[in-house]
């Protein structure tokens, strides 16, 4: 197998994609990564698909200029708005989004074929998760809910206080019979502990991070791009604004110091 020392590019509207990066680094410890957070223009989830696509193209170009061997769109909103466009724009670079792996995780988890999807306004309106899940389970019942406020709370590091609890209780209202809750935004996994306390014990809470890591590993292996060296890979971080806040709050998402 060919060794490829080039880094993998990962971008998100801000810090949410760090939850995906965490899973990628765990699954692929020998790979190096360049993470780009568009902190100057977040959130993406309330913007039009055309605007998000424009931002995604700019983020991808910044990473491609730094020589990457693959690109991961670690943002559900950007995936729904720009994945096909970026794949066409970068025919020689594998481009992977997080929506399809997230849908696969929900399909694998549900037993009663009732799934709640919590995501941003733009992701819900795009109907991407609903279509992917329904294709695999035609009889599924999906309760989709836009939860854009959670992105702002996550970016502020407000993930375990009374305000976060009140917001989660509001968004979970009416979700009763679903046995699976899909976190359709990469910012939302930081609320997992509180979600667990609010949901019945038997409810599965899934997101796209681990599934994306599995898909990326298979993709790199198929393209002969896996790093096969013995040393651990490095991670480098870029942001478009607010470096100090990204470094401080980002630790909540990544689970370690940046």
BELNORQUI-V378835 format. One record per backbone hydrogen bond with DSSP energy under -0.5 kcal/mol. NH is the residue of the N-H (numbers start at 1). CO is the residue of the C=O. E is the energy in kcal/mol with one decimal. If there is no record, write none. Layout:
# BELNORQUI-V378835
nh->[NH/NH]
co->[CO/CO]
e->[E/E]
This chain:
# BELNORQUI-V378835
nh->[4/5/7/8/9/10/11/12/18/19/20/21/22/23/24/25/26/27/28/31/33/34/35/36/37/38/38/39/41/47/52/53/54/55/56/57/58/59/60/61/62/63/64/65/66/66/67/69/70/71/72/73/73/74/74/75/79/80/81/82/83/86/87/88/89/90/91/93/94/96/98/102/103/104/105/106/107/108/109/110/115/116/117/118/118/119/119/122/124/125/126/127/127/128/131/132/133/134/135/136/137/140/141/142/143/144/145/147/150/151/152/153/154/155/156/157/158/159/165/166/167/168/169/170/171/172/173/173/175/176/179/180/181/182/182/183/183/184/184/188/190/191/192/195/196/197/198/198/199/203/204/206/206/212/213/214/215/216/217/218/219/220/221/222/223/224/225/226/228/233/236/238/240/246/247/248/249/250/250/251/251/252/253/254/255]
co->[226/3/67/32/70/34/72/36/15/16/16/17/18/19/20/21/22/23/24/28/234/8/236/10/238/12/36/37/38/44/48/49/50/51/52/53/54/55/56/57/58/59/60/61/62/63/64/7/7/94/9/71/96/11/72/73/75/76/77/78/79/82/83/84/85/86/88/90/69/71/73/98/99/100/101/102/103/104/105/106/141/180/143/116/182/117/145/45/120/121/122/123/124/123/127/128/129/130/131/132/133/137/113/140/115/142/117/119/147/148/148/149/150/151/152/154/153/157/161/162/163/164/165/166/167/168/169/170/172/174/114/114/204/116/180/181/206/118/182/185/187/188/189/191/192/193/194/195/195/200/179/181/204/208/209/210/211/212/213/214/215/216/217/218/219/221/220/220/226/29/33/35/37/242/243/244/245/245/246/247/248/249/249/250/251]
e->[-0.6/-0.5/-0.7/-2.5/-2.7/-2.6/-1.9/-2.0/-2.2/-1.9/-0.5/-2.6/-2.3/-1.2/-2.5/-2.8/-1.6/-2.3/-2.7/-1.5/-2.5/-2.3/-3.2/-2.7/-2.7/-2.3/-0.5/-1.8/-1.5/-2.1/-2.5/-2.6/-1.9/-2.4/-2.7/-2.3/-1.8/-2.5/-2.6/-2.2/-1.8/-1.8/-2.8/-2.2/-0.5/-1.1/-2.0/-2.6/-0.6/-2.8/-2.9/-0.5/-3.1/-1.9/-1.2/-0.8/-2.1/-2.4/-1.8/-2.4/-1.8/-2.9/-2.4/-2.0/-2.1/-2.0/-0.5/-1.7/-0.7/-2.9/-0.5/-1.5/-2.6/-2.3/-1.9/-1.9/-2.4/-2.2/-1.4/-2.1/-2.6/-2.8/-2.4/-0.6/-2.6/-0.6/-2.0/-2.2/-2.5/-2.4/-1.7/-0.7/-1.1/-0.7/-2.2/-2.4/-2.7/-2.2/-2.1/-1.1/-2.6/-2.1/-2.5/-0.5/-2.8/-0.7/-2.9/-3.8/-1.5/-1.2/-1.0/-2.1/-2.5/-2.5/-1.2/-1.6/-2.5/-1.4/-2.2/-2.5/-2.3/-2.5/-2.7/-2.0/-2.3/-2.2/-0.7/-0.7/-2.3/-0.9/-1.3/-1.0/-3.5/-3.4/-0.5/-0.6/-3.2/-3.0/-1.3/-1.5/-1.1/-2.4/-1.7/-2.8/-2.7/-1.2/-1.2/-0.7/-2.1/-1.8/-3.2/-2.4/-0.6/-2.8/-2.0/-1.9/-2.3/-2.8/-2.2/-2.0/-2.3/-2.7/-2.2/-2.3/-1.9/-1.2/-3.3/-0.7/-0.6/-2.8/-2.4/-3.1/-1.7/-2.3/-2.6/-1.9/-2.9/-0.5/-2.0/-0.5/-0.7/-1.8/-0.7/-2.7/-2.3]
